[in-house]
Amino acid sequence: MSLTKSAADLLAVIGTAAGAIGVLLAVLAHLRLRRLRRDYSVLQAGDDRESFVSASARQVEAVARLRAELSAVERRVSDLRLDVADALRHVAVVRYDAFRDMGGRMSFSAALLDDAGDGVVFSAIHGRTETRTYAKGVKAADSDQPLSPEERQAITFALRAEGAPAPVMTPGRAAAASVTAVPASSDLDD
């Protein structure tokens, strides 16, 4: 089969163009391969430096250890929260004059409660010749013994949100009652 001169010339031009495109693609591939090798050499540090791949693997292991430690700490914090909920950490003291002829607010009621409102309320009634002290068990902010208004105030103030409560005067003893709230141990850490 014989080709005409114009067909042969056309095939030669096409072949030359295909060869030039092939050479151009080879040069581009070579440049890209050189750039990839340079980037890879950064990942695989030579000499005495640590490679990026081994440093990344070491960091992944460190993160896994930290996650395990964090889980353990979260469990311990959860256990501590349960323990603290049972601690007598809500405290308030109400001072007052138990008798009209006595001054100085020497009588007091003090509530010591946990987060559930369980604990004890103490009252000391100061008179001219003697002082009487009473202790009553408290369950869910109430007692099976009758509570005085001052004892109820002390329980209410002890269970209030963090911070010192505003003084509330006891009915019948207007200007004679004052309240002192003792912050919980967690408040002292702040």
Summary of the structure (lengths in Angstrom):
residues: 190
radius of gyration: 42.1
end to end distance: 99.4
largest distance: 141.1
contacts: 472
relative contact order: 0.10
helix: 46%
strand: 19%
